[in-house]
C-alpha cells in the first residue's frame, strides 16, 4: 500500500511547484504571453497584464476591468487563449443569455454556482469574465428597466464580494467585455468611451463604481489579422494534427489567397477569431476524408476556403 507520508510529500511538492509557477507570472511575462496570441491591442494587453500580475501576486490585488471594443477585435479571444496558461480557475459567462433572478433560464447566480462547484480553489482565486456585458443595459433591453436593474443588482452583490450557497466571490477578479455598438461614443471615429458614459444608457452607478480599470481594443489592420492567424495556437495545432494524419504541410502549402480568405472571416464582427478553428477543422476533414488530396501534394487554396465559408454560412 502507498504510505500516507509519501502521498503527503507528493501533494506538498505539487503544491510547491504550483506556487512557484504563479510567482513566475509578473506584468512583463504575462504581457509576453499576450503578445504570443494577439498582434496589436497594446493598450488592452498592458492594462490586463498589470491587473493580472497584481491579482496573481501574494497581495491578490483586485482591480476589476471593463473592456470596450468593436466585435471581432480580440477582447474575448485573447482571454480564452491565455487564461488557461495562468493555472487559475476562470469562467466566461455570456451576459446576453442572463435572466433576472426568479425567472426560468440562466441567471448569474446559477452560472456562478456551477463555476464554484466545478472549481474547488476558485474561492481563493478565480477570474469571472462577463462577455457581452453591454447587453445588460436598459438600452440593450429595449428600455426594460426591471430586467436590466435586476441583473445589475445581482451582479453588484457578487462583484462586491459575497459568500452564500456555495458561491464565494470575495476574492474574485471580474473582467467585463462589450462592444457597446449602440452608444454614440462607439460610433465616433475613432471610438472614445469611458465607463462614466455608460450611465446614460442605463448602467447603474453602483456597478460601474466597482470597476476601477478601463481598456479599449482596436480594430486590427489586415496585416495584423494575418499575423494573428499565421502565428496562432490554432494554426500550429492544425499543422501538427495534419502531420499526425500523414499530411505534413509547409507554410507555403497555404496559399496567399487562402490566408486572405481566412483573415476576412476572422475580421467579420459576427465571428471574429472564433471562426478560425472552425475553418481549419473543416480543411482537415476535407483533406483527410475527401480522397481529393494526396500526401505531399496538398495545397490549401483560396477556393477551398471560399467553399468552406459557403458550406458553414460564414459569409
C-alpha positions in Angstrom: 0.0 0.0 0.0 1.1 3.6 -0.5 2.1 5.3 2.7 0.3 8.4 3.8 3.7 10.2 4.3 4.6 9.5 0.7 1.3 10.8 -0.6 1.6 13.9 1.6 5.1 14.5 0.2 3.9 14.2 -3.4 1.0 16.6 -2.7 3.3 19.1 -1.0 5.7 19.0 -3.9 2.9 19.6 -6.4 1.6 22.5 -4.4 5.1 24.0 -4.2 5.6 23.7 -7.9 2.2 25.3 -8.5 3.1 28.2 -6.2 6.5 28.6 -8.0 4.6 28.8 -11.3 2.4 31.5 -10.0 5.3 33.5 -8.8 6.8 33.4 -12.3 3.9 35.4 -13.6 4.6 39.1 -13.4 3.5 42.1 -15.6 6.2 41.5 -18.2 5.8 37.7 -18.5 2.0 38.0 -18.8 2.4 40.7 -21.5 4.8 38.4 -23.4 2.1 35.6 -23.2 -0.4 38.0 -24.7 2.0 39.0 -27.4 2.2 35.4 -28.5 -1.5 35.3 -29.0 -2.6 38.7 -30.3 -0.8 41.2 -32.6 -1.7 44.8 -31.7 -4.1 45.9 -28.9 -1.1 47.2 -26.9 -3.2 49.3 -24.5 -5.5 46.3 -23.7 -2.6 44.0 -23.2 -0.8 46.4 -20.9 -3.8 47.1 -18.7 -4.7 43.4 -18.4 -1.1 42.4 -17.7 -0.8 44.8 -14.8 -4.2 43.8 -13.4 -3.5 40.0 -13.6 0.0 40.3 -12.2 -1.3 42.1 -9.1 -4.1 39.5 -8.7 -1.7 36.6 -9.0 0.7 38.1 -6.5 0.7 37.4 -2.8 -1.3 40.6 -2.4 -4.2 39.3 -4.5 -4.9 42.9 -5.6 -8.3 43.1 -7.3 -8.8 45.8 -9.9 -11.9 44.9 -11.9 -11.7 45.8 -15.5 -14.1 46.9 -18.2 -13.0 46.4 -21.8 -14.6 48.3 -24.7 -14.0 47.4 -28.3 -15.8 46.6 -31.6 -16.8 42.9 -32.2 -14.0 40.8 -33.7 -11.2 42.9 -32.1 -10.0 40.1 -29.8 -11.5 41.0 -26.4 -12.6 37.5 -25.5 -10.3 35.6 -27.8 -7.2 36.8 -26.0 -8.5 35.8 -22.6 -9.7 32.4 -23.8 -6.3 31.7 -25.3 -4.2 32.8 -22.3 -6.1 32.3 -19.1 -5.6 28.5 -19.1 -1.9 29.1 -19.1 -2.1 31.1 -15.8 -3.3 27.9 -14.0 -6.2 29.7 -12.2 -9.9 28.9 -12.3 -11.9 31.1 -14.7 -15.3 31.2 -16.3 -16.6 33.1 -19.3 -20.3 34.0 -18.9 -22.4 35.2 -21.8 -24.3 38.2 -20.3 -26.7 38.3 -23.2 -28.2 35.0 -22.1 -28.8 36.1 -18.5 -32.3 36.5 -17.0 -33.3 38.1 -13.7 -33.2 36.0 -10.5 -36.5 34.2 -10.1 -37.1 33.7 -13.8 -36.7 30.5 -15.7 -33.4 30.4 -17.5 -29.8 31.2 -17.0 -29.2 33.5 -14.0 -25.9 34.9 -12.9 -26.2 33.1 -9.6 -26.8 29.7 -11.4 -23.8 30.3 -13.6 -21.6 31.1 -10.6 -22.8 28.1 -8.7 -21.7 25.8 -11.5 -18.3 27.5 -11.7 -17.6 27.2 -7.9 -18.9 23.7 -7.8 -16.5 22.6 -10.5 -13.5 24.6 -9.2 -12.8 24.0 -5.6 -10.0 26.6 -5.4 -12.0 29.4 -7.1 -12.9 30.9 -3.7 -9.2 31.6 -3.2 -8.6 33.0 -6.6 -11.0 32.9 -9.6 -11.5 35.1 -12.6 -15.0 35.8 -13.8 -15.3 37.1 -17.4 -18.7 38.7 -18.3 -18.8 38.7 -22.1 -21.4 40.8 -23.9 -21.6 43.0 -20.8 -23.2 45.7 -22.9 -26.3 43.6 -23.3 -27.5 44.1 -19.7 -28.1 47.8 -20.1 -31.6 49.3 -20.3 -30.7 50.5 -23.8 -29.9 47.0 -25.0 -33.1 45.6 -23.4 -35.5 48.0 -25.1 -35.9 50.1 -22.0 -36.8 47.1 -19.8 -35.8 48.7 -16.5 -36.9 45.7 -14.4 -34.7 43.2 -16.3 -31.7 45.4 -16.6 -31.7 46.6 -13.0 -32.4 43.1 -11.6 -29.4 41.6 -13.4 -27.2 44.5 -12.4 -28.4 44.3 -8.8 -27.4 40.6 -8.8 -24.1 41.5 -10.3 -23.4 44.2 -7.8 -23.8 41.9 -4.8 -21.3 39.4 -6.4 -18.8 41.9 -7.6 -18.7 43.5 -4.1 -18.0 40.0 -2.8 -20.3 37.6 -1.0 -20.3 34.0 0.3 -23.6 32.3 0.0 -24.9 29.0 -1.2 -21.6 27.6 -2.5 -20.7 30.9 -4.1 -17.8 32.9 -2.7 -16.8 35.9 -4.8 -15.0 37.8 -2.0 -11.6 37.1 -3.7 -12.8 37.0 -7.3 -11.5 39.2 -10.1 -14.1 40.5 -12.6 -13.4 41.3 -16.3 -16.4 42.7 -18.2 -16.3 43.0 -22.0 -18.6 44.7 -24.5 -18.8 46.2 -28.0 -21.3 48.9 -26.9 -22.2 49.4 -30.5 -25.4 51.2 -29.6 -23.6 54.1 -27.9 -22.9 57.4 -29.6 -19.3 57.3 -28.3 -18.5 54.0 -30.0 -19.9 55.3 -33.3 -17.3 58.0 -33.4 -14.1 57.6 -35.4 -12.0 56.7 -33.6 -14.3 55.4 -30.8 -13.8 57.2 -27.4 -15.8 55.9 -24.4 -15.4 55.6 -20.7 -17.4 53.8 -18.0 -18.9 57.1 -16.9 -20.5 57.5 -20.4 -22.5 54.3 -19.7 -24.7 55.8 -17.1 -26.9 57.5 -19.7 -27.6 54.0 -21.2 -29.0 52.6 -18.1 -25.9 51.2 -16.3 -26.1 51.6 -12.5 -23.5 53.9 -10.9 -23.0 51.4 -8.1 -21.9 48.7 -10.5 -19.7 50.9 -12.6 -18.1 52.3 -9.4 -16.8 48.8 -8.5 -14.8 48.7 -11.8 -11.5 50.5 -11.4 -9.7 49.9 -14.7 -10.7 50.5 -18.3 -9.2 49.3 -21.6 -10.1 49.7 -25.3 -9.4 47.2 -28.1 -8.7 48.4 -31.6 -9.8 47.0 -35.0 -6.7 45.2 -36.4 -5.2 46.1 -39.7 -5.3 43.3 -42.4 -1.6 42.8 -41.8 -2.1 42.4 -38.0 -5.0 40.0 -38.7 -2.9 37.9 -41.0 -0.2 37.7 -38.3 -2.7 36.8 -35.6 -3.9 33.8 -37.7 -0.5 32.7 -39.0 1.1 32.6 -35.6 -2.0 31.4 -33.6 -2.2 28.3 -31.5 -5.0 27.2 -33.8 -2.7 27.3 -36.9 0.1 25.5 -35.1 -2.3 22.8 -33.9 -3.7 22.4 -37.4 -0.2 21.7 -38.9 0.6 19.3 -36.0 -2.6 17.4 -36.5 -2.2 17.2 -40.3 1.3 15.7 -39.7 -0.2 13.0 -37.4 -2.7 12.1 -40.1 0.1 11.7 -42.7 -0.2 15.1 -44.4 2.9 17.1 -43.5 2.3 20.6 -44.7 4.7 23.5 -45.1 3.6 27.2 -44.7 3.9 27.6 -48.5 1.3 25.0 -48.9 -1.2 27.5 -47.5 -1.7 29.8 -50.5 -1.8 33.6 -50.1 -5.4 33.8 -51.2 -6.3 31.1 -48.6 -4.7 33.1 -45.8 -6.5 36.2 -47.0 -9.9 34.5 -47.1 -9.3 33.2 -43.5 -8.4 36.7 -42.4 -11.6 38.1 -43.9 -13.6 35.6 -41.9 -11.8 36.4 -38.7 -12.3 40.1 -39.4 -16.1 39.7 -39.6 -17.6 41.1 -36.4 -20.1 38.2 -36.4 -17.4 35.6 -36.0 -14.0 37.1 -35.1 -11.1 34.8 -34.3 -13.5 32.1 -33.1 -14.2 31.2 -36.7 -10.5 30.2 -37.4 -10.5 26.8 -35.6 -13.9 26.0 -37.3 -12.5 26.6 -40.8 -9.2 24.8 -40.0 -11.1 21.8 -38.7 -13.2 21.8 -41.9 -10.0 21.9 -44.0 -8.6 18.9 -42.2 -11.8 17.0 -42.7 -11.7 17.6 -46.4 -8.0 16.8 -46.8 -8.2 13.6 -44.8 -11.6 12.2 -46.0 -12.5 13.6 -49.4 -9.9 11.5 -51.4 -9.1 14.6 -53.4 -5.7 15.1 -51.7 -2.5 13.0 -51.7 0.2 13.2 -49.1 3.0 15.6 -50.2 0.7 17.2 -52.8 -1.7 19.2 -50.6 -2.3 22.8 -51.4 -4.8 24.9 -49.3 -6.3 27.3 -51.8 -8.5 30.3 -51.5 -11.2 28.4 -53.5 -11.2 25.7 -50.8 -11.7 28.3 -48.0 -14.4 30.0 -50.0 -16.2 26.7 -50.4 -16.0 26.0 -46.6 -17.2 29.5 -45.9 -20.2 28.9 -48.1 -20.9 25.5 -46.5 -20.6 26.8 -43.0 -22.6 30.1 -43.7 -19.6 32.2 -42.7 -20.4 34.9 -45.2 
